[in-house]
């Protein structure tokens, strides 16, 4: 390489000190107090905040939906190949299943501590259950569908009076129990309790957070 070429090469070669100085300048522009330097705002600067708040609202809605479904219980159920019913435990530690009393849909809470299945009073009125007072010692009307008699129950909230009668059909999941006794209770809201007078016709097996309901052998 002649002298002229060496001079031209030095024009594009920087001393180490100059290289370091320029490198430090670049670093200073990229980082401020250990944080990334802010990106200059442009005319589309509204897009990132909009995406952030949209995502935040979506996550909040999803979380609220999950909490509500978990606190109320998982209302879905699965019928397995052998005809058994599988229920999943809700957040409150209870099992729920959709069903019907007569032809009216209702949500049941499975309650093995209840001796009799209970339904809200407004549901009893809707399907035509009425109180049938006894005439003397004649109690035969008490076993007729649609006719009920007053009975006192002792619950965790104290003593309450209900009207106990029978309904032609009670369904939950894929199952049906005919001529089942129910207690028409005041102040129950919109949910019914599936008690042992119905559950005794089935085998109940709990494993983890799943409850399997299958017909008992010889059950009608």
C-alpha positions as CSV (number, residue, x, y, z in Angstrom):
1,X,0.0,0.0,0.0
2,X,1.5,3.4,-1.0
3,X,1.4,6.5,1.1
4,X,-1.6,7.8,-0.7
5,X,-3.6,4.7,0.1
6,X,-2.5,4.8,3.8
7,X,-3.7,8.4,4.1
8,X,-7.1,7.4,2.6
9,X,-7.4,4.5,5.0
10,X,-6.7,6.7,8.0
11,X,-9.6,9.0,7.0
12,X,-12.0,6.1,7.8
13,X,-10.1,4.8,10.9
14,X,-11.0,6.3,14.3
15,X,-8.7,6.2,17.4
16,X,-9.9,3.9,20.2
17,X,-10.7,6.9,22.4
18,X,-13.0,8.4,19.8
19,X,-14.7,5.0,19.3
20,X,-15.3,4.8,23.1
21,X,-16.6,8.3,23.2
22,X,-19.1,7.7,20.4
23,X,-20.2,4.4,22.0
24,X,-20.9,6.1,25.3
25,X,-23.0,8.8,23.5
26,X,-25.1,6.1,21.8
27,X,-25.6,4.3,25.2
28,X,-26.7,7.5,26.8
29,X,-29.3,8.0,24.1
30,X,-30.6,4.5,24.5
31,X,-30.9,4.4,28.3
32,X,-31.8,6.9,30.9
33,X,-31.3,6.1,34.6
34,X,-31.3,2.4,33.9
35,X,-34.5,2.6,31.9
36,X,-35.2,2.5,28.2
37,X,-35.3,6.0,26.6
38,X,-38.8,7.1,25.8
39,X,-40.0,6.6,22.2
40,X,-40.9,9.9,20.6
41,X,-44.7,10.3,20.3
42,X,-46.2,10.4,16.9
43,X,-49.6,11.1,15.6
44,X,-50.6,7.5,16.4
45,X,-49.7,7.7,20.0
46,X,-53.3,7.0,21.1
47,X,-53.2,3.5,19.8
48,X,-51.0,1.9,22.5
49,X,-53.1,3.3,25.5
50,X,-56.3,2.2,23.7
51,X,-55.0,-1.3,23.2
52,X,-53.9,-1.4,26.9
53,X,-57.2,-0.3,28.3
54,X,-59.2,-2.6,26.0
55,X,-57.1,-5.6,27.1
56,X,-57.5,-4.6,30.8
57,X,-61.2,-4.3,30.5
58,X,-61.4,-7.6,28.7
59,X,-59.4,-9.4,31.4
60,X,-61.5,-7.8,34.1
61,X,-64.7,-9.0,32.5
62,X,-63.3,-12.5,32.1
63,X,-62.2,-12.6,35.7
64,X,-65.6,-11.4,36.9
65,X,-67.3,-14.0,34.8
66,X,-65.1,-16.7,36.2
67,X,-65.7,-15.6,39.8
68,X,-69.4,-15.5,39.4
69,X,-69.6,-18.9,37.7
70,X,-67.3,-20.4,40.4
71,X,-69.2,-18.9,43.3
72,X,-72.6,-20.0,42.0
73,X,-71.3,-23.4,41.1
74,X,-70.5,-25.1,37.8
75,X,-73.9,-25.7,36.2
76,X,-72.6,-27.9,33.4
77,X,-72.8,-31.7,33.7
78,X,-71.6,-34.6,31.7
79,X,-73.4,-37.9,31.0
80,X,-70.9,-40.7,30.6
81,X,-71.2,-43.8,28.4
82,X,-72.8,-45.9,31.1
83,X,-75.6,-43.3,31.7
84,X,-74.0,-41.9,34.9
85,X,-74.1,-38.2,35.6
86,X,-70.8,-36.4,36.5
87,X,-71.0,-33.1,38.3
88,X,-68.1,-30.7,39.0
89,X,-67.8,-28.9,42.4
90,X,-68.3,-25.2,42.4
91,X,-66.2,-22.7,44.3
92,X,-68.5,-22.8,47.3
93,X,-67.9,-26.6,47.6
94,X,-71.3,-27.5,46.3
95,X,-72.6,-29.4,43.3
96,X,-75.4,-28.0,41.1
97,X,-77.4,-29.5,38.3
98,X,-80.1,-28.2,36.0
99,X,-83.5,-30.0,36.1
100,X,-87.2,-29.4,36.2
101,X,-90.2,-29.8,38.5
102,X,-93.2,-30.7,36.4
103,X,-92.5,-28.8,33.2
104,X,-90.8,-25.8,34.9
105,X,-86.9,-25.6,34.6
106,X,-85.1,-25.1,37.9
107,X,-81.5,-25.2,39.2
108,X,-80.9,-27.8,41.9
109,X,-78.3,-27.6,44.6
110,X,-77.3,-31.2,45.6
111,X,-77.9,-31.3,49.4
112,X,-77.2,-34.7,51.0
113,X,-78.0,-33.1,54.4
114,X,-81.6,-32.4,53.4
115,X,-84.1,-35.2,54.1
116,X,-86.7,-33.8,51.6
117,X,-86.2,-32.0,48.3
118,X,-87.2,-28.4,48.6
119,X,-88.5,-26.0,46.0
120,X,-89.2,-22.2,46.2
121,X,-92.8,-21.2,47.0
122,X,-93.2,-19.3,43.7
123,X,-92.4,-22.4,41.8
124,X,-94.9,-24.4,43.8
125,X,-97.6,-21.8,43.0
126,X,-96.6,-21.8,39.4
127,X,-97.1,-25.6,39.0
128,X,-100.3,-25.6,40.9
129,X,-99.3,-27.1,44.3
130,X,-101.9,-26.0,46.9
131,X,-102.5,-26.7,50.6
132,X,-105.1,-29.3,51.2
133,X,-106.4,-29.2,54.9
134,X,-107.3,-32.5,56.4
135,X,-111.0,-33.3,57.0
136,X,-111.0,-35.0,60.4
137,X,-108.5,-37.8,60.3
138,X,-108.7,-38.2,56.5
139,X,-105.2,-37.7,55.2
140,X,-105.6,-39.5,51.9
141,X,-105.5,-36.3,49.9
142,X,-102.0,-35.6,51.1
143,X,-100.5,-38.1,48.8
144,X,-102.2,-36.7,45.7
145,X,-100.0,-34.8,43.2
146,X,-100.6,-31.0,43.6
147,X,-101.8,-31.3,47.2
148,X,-99.6,-30.4,50.2
149,X,-99.8,-30.2,54.0
150,X,-98.0,-27.9,56.3
151,X,-95.0,-29.2,58.2
152,X,-92.4,-27.6,60.5
153,X,-88.7,-27.9,59.6
154,X,-85.7,-27.1,61.7
155,X,-82.9,-25.6,59.6
156,X,-79.6,-23.9,60.2
157,X,-81.5,-20.6,60.1
158,X,-84.1,-21.7,62.7
159,X,-87.6,-23.1,62.5
160,X,-89.6,-22.6,59.3
161,X,-92.9,-23.9,58.1
162,X,-93.4,-25.4,54.7
163,X,-96.0,-27.3,52.7
164,X,-95.1,-30.8,51.8
165,X,-96.7,-32.6,48.8
166,X,-95.9,-34.6,45.8
167,X,-95.2,-33.7,42.2
168,X,-95.8,-36.0,39.2
169,X,-92.3,-35.6,37.8
170,X,-89.0,-34.4,39.0
171,X,-86.0,-34.3,36.6
172,X,-82.3,-33.6,37.0
173,X,-79.7,-34.2,34.4
174,X,-80.8,-37.3,32.5
175,X,-82.8,-38.8,35.4
176,X,-86.5,-38.6,36.3
177,X,-88.2,-39.5,39.6
178,X,-92.0,-39.7,39.5
179,X,-94.4,-38.9,42.3
180,X,-91.6,-37.4,44.4
181,X,-92.2,-35.5,47.7
182,X,-91.2,-31.9,47.8
183,X,-91.3,-29.2,50.5
184,X,-92.6,-25.9,49.2
185,X,-90.4,-23.4,51.1
186,X,-90.7,-19.6,51.5
187,X,-87.6,-17.4,51.0
188,X,-85.6,-19.8,48.9
189,X,-84.9,-17.5,46.0
190,X,-84.7,-19.2,42.6
191,X,-82.8,-22.3,43.5
192,X,-84.1,-25.7,44.7
193,X,-82.5,-28.3,47.0
194,X,-82.2,-31.9,45.8
195,X,-82.6,-33.9,49.0
196,X,-82.1,-37.5,50.1
197,X,-85.7,-38.6,49.4
198,X,-84.7,-38.3,45.7
199,X,-81.0,-39.1,46.0
200,X,-81.6,-42.4,47.8
201,X,-82.6,-43.9,44.4
202,X,-79.0,-43.3,43.2
203,X,-75.5,-44.2,44.0
204,X,-73.2,-41.2,44.8
205,X,-69.5,-41.4,44.4
206,X,-67.2,-38.4,45.0
207,X,-63.6,-38.4,43.7
208,X,-61.7,-35.2,44.1
209,X,-63.9,-32.3,42.9
210,X,-66.3,-34.6,40.9
211,X,-69.5,-36.3,41.9
212,X,-70.8,-39.2,40.0
213,X,-74.5,-40.0,40.2
214,X,-75.7,-43.4,38.9
215,X,-79.0,-45.3,39.4
216,X,-79.0,-47.6,42.3
217,X,-79.5,-51.3,41.6
218,X,-83.1,-52.2,41.8
219,X,-84.2,-48.5,42.0
220,X,-87.4,-47.7,40.3
